[in-house]
Amino acid sequence: MFRGFTAACVQNTATPDVDHDIRATLEWSRRAAGEGAELVCLPEYFCGLETREGRFLPAAFAEEEHPALPAFAEAARELGLWFHLGSLGITASDGRIFNRGYLIDSTGGIAARYDKIHLFDVNLAEGQTYRESATIAPGGEAVVADTPWAKIGLTICYDLRFAALYRTLAHAGAGVLVVPAAFTRTTGKAHWHVLNRARAIETGSYVLAACQPGEIVGGGACYGHSLIVDPWGRILADGGTEEGYVAARIDMAEVDKARSMIPALTHDRIFSEPGEFEAGEERRLRERF
């Protein structure tokens, strides 16, 4: 049976200096562990990031060479906790980079990997243009991982706008959803809180959303406001706009409670696409209604 646990979201402003970012996030993680955190979640691209002409340029390594993985594996063993490394840049065979999240267990092992599926190719107001696909290769597989407390569904940043992914994860058993992000300040002000709350409410799940704050080297700015949201859509913690961490107690019984009150996950219906009806069937439907 799943039990309750304490989760923390660390938010840091990543720089191009990978070693600096690893040291900074490990320090915040140790502080969170000192207050009882059993799972520490980090943002998207939390170590090594800059932009250039709207392109995301994370520090990228082959998986076996990425310095963050052994550093956090050692910390997991030392502190006896799990880490969700929001995402790291991992080199792909075609010269692009995978935006890859890792779940690290308390023995330092890799419990799960997830490559970001939806890439941030947008044209915002005031000439802000981002083309994540120029440097990043998309993933194609949804991932749910087992932990001692709950099944956790892994996502990254722009995935947040694609509700079907989260419903798929919930149907696969996830009661906790992680949303590491470097959400832009522009879109964050408009949509960050409402989207995270919506994903929690739609699926009756906890949402752990660690988001970078502050200016990105090379241009752009991140919103911060790391969130922990309960299955009823209540915000349990909000990290604001400064570096640091927030924590909250996760009670998996609340997932069962929310899903029993509004069992929407059991109410999915098969329906036709618009335009699939033949003309005669459409006529009959109009006559009936």
N, C-alpha and C positions, 0 to 999 in steps of 0.2 A: 504494500500500500504506500502511495506517495505521501510525503510529510511536508510540513512547512520548512521554510529556510529563509535566510536573509540574503538579499541580492543588493549589489551596489553597481552604480553606473559612474565610471570615471569619465570626466571630460577634460581634454587637454587641447591646446592649440599646436598642431603638428608643425614642424619646421623641416627644412631639407636635411637637418642633422639627425640621422637615425639614432646614433648613440645617445644624444641628448634626450630625444623623445622616449627612448626605452627607459632611461634613468628616471625621467619625470613621471611616467605612467606607473612604473614599479613603486615609486615612493607613494603616490596617491593610493595605489592598490594595497600597500602595506598598512597605510592608515585605515583604509576601509576594513581590512582584515582584523585590525586591532579593535574595531567596534563590532566585530561579529559577522562580517560578510563571509558567506560560504561560496558565493558565485560573484565574480567581479567581471563586469562587461565594459569593454573599451570601444571607442568610436571607430568608424570607417577611417582607414588610412591614418591610424593614430601615430604611426612612426614613419617619417619621411615623406613629405608632400610639398609640392609647389605646383603652380599653374603657369602656362605660357600660351598666350593668344587663345585662351579659352580651352586649352587642352590640359587634362589632368596628367601630372607627371609624378606619380608616386615612386619612391625609391623601390626598386624591384630587384629581386634575387631569385635564383632557383630555390625551390623549397628547402633542399638540404643545406643551403648556404645562408638562409635568412637569419640574421643575428637575433631577431625577436623571439624565434621559436625556442631555442635553448635557454634564453634568458627567462622566459615566462614558464617554461617547463621546470626549471630549477626553483623558481619562486612558488610554483604550485606545490611542489614537494615540500619545500621549506615551510610554507604557510598552511598546508593541508587544505587547500581550496581549489575550486575550479575557476578557470578563466574562459571568457568568450573574447577572443582577440577579434574585434569588430571586423577589420579587414587589413590585409597586407598585400603589397604588390608582388606577384609571383610571375616570373617570366614564362611566356607561352612559346610554343615551337615556331609560330609564325612571326615572331618579333614583337608582337603586342604583349600585353600584361593581363593576367587574371586578377580581378579584384576579389580576393579570396578570404573568407572568414574561417576561423579555427575555433573549435571547442577543445580545451585542454583539461584533462581530468586531474585529480589530486595526486596521481602518481607521475604526472608530467607527460603522459601519453596523449596523442591526438585522438580524441573521441569522435570528431566529425570535421569535415571540410564542406564549405559551400562557396561556389563561384557565383557572383552577382549575375542575375538573369537580365534585368532591365537596365539599360544604359541611358545616362542622362544627356540626351541630345536635345537642347532646348534653345529658344530665343526669348529671353526675358526683356522686360522694359529697359529703356535707357541704354540700349546697345549691349546688354549682357548676353553673351552667347557662349554656350558650353557644348563641346563635342567629346563626350566621354569615349565614344566608339572609335575616335581617331587613334587612341592609344590603348584601349582596353578591349579585351576579347570577352564576349558574353558567355555565361554558363547556360546550362539547359536542364538542370535537374533540381527539383525541390528536395530539401533535406530536413528530416526530423531525427533528432538524436535522443538517446536514452541517458538520463542522469539519475542520481539517487533520489531526486525529489519529484521529477516530472519529465515528460517528453517535451523537448524544446524544438521549436521550429525556427530555422535559420533564414534570415533575409538580410538585405543591405540597402539602406538609403532609398533610392528612387523606386525600389520594389514597393515601398509603402503606398504608392498610388495605384497598385494593381490588386484589388481586393480579392480576386479569384485565387491568387497565390496563397493568401492567408487562410481562406476557406479550405483549400486543399490541405494545408498543413494541419488545420484543426481536425478535419475529417481523418487525417492519418494519426490522430491521437495527441497532437501538441496541445498542451494547456498553458504553455509559456511561449511567447513569440519575442525574438530579439530583433531590434531594428537599429543597428549601428549606423551612424550617419555623419556626413559632413554637409548637412542641409544648408543651402545658401541662406543668407540673412533675408534676402527679398522674399523667397518662397516660404521660409520659416515663419516669418511674421504673419503671413497670410494663412498658412495651411498646416504647420507642424503639429500643433496641439490637437486640432480637430481630426486630422488623419490618424494620429496614434490612438486617440480615444475611439474613433470609428472602428478601427481594426480590433480593438479590445471588445467593444460592444457587439460587433457582428459575429464574433467567434466565441464570446464568453471566455476570453483568455486574459492572462496577464501579459502586458507589453513592457519590455525592458528596452529603452531606446537611448543609448549613449550617443551624444552628438557633440562634435567639436564646436568650440566657440572661437571667435576672433578672426583676425585678418590672415589670409593665406598669402604666403610669399609668392609674388608674381601676379597677384590680382585676385579679387574676390574675397568674400568674408562669409564665415559660418555663423549659424544662429545660436548654437548652444542649447540651453534649456533641455538637458537630458531629462527624460521622463520615466517614471515608473507608474503604470496605469493598471488599475485592478479590473476584473472581468465585468464590472458594472459600468466602467468608463470613468471611474473616479481617479483623479490624479493624486497619487500617494506621495510623490516627490518630484520636484522641479529644480534642476541645477542652475537656473539663471544663466548669466552671461560670462561668468568668470571660471577659470580653471579650478578643478576640485573634484568632488564626488558627492553623490547622494545615495542613500540606502533606504530600504523599506523591508518589512517582513512580508513574505509571500506565503499565503495560506491556501493550499491547493483545494481545500474544502470550498472556498469561494468560487472556484471554477465550477464544481458540481452544482453549487447553489444557483449560480447565474444561468447555467445551461438547463437546469430543471425548471426555473421560472419562465424562461423564454427558450424553448427547445428548438430554435431555428435551424440548428445543424441537422435535425431530423426531418425537416420540412421541405427539403429540396425537391423540386418537381422537374420532370423533363418537359421542355416546351420547344416549339418550332421557332426557327429564325424568321424575322420579318420577311415577307415576300414568298415564303415557302408554300402557302396555301394556294390551291388552284382557284381560279376565278369563281367557279361554281360553289366551292366550299366557303369562300368569303361571303358570297351572296346569302347562303343559308345562315351563316353566323349573324349577319346583319339583320336578317329577318327574325331570328330568335331574340336578339337583344335590342 
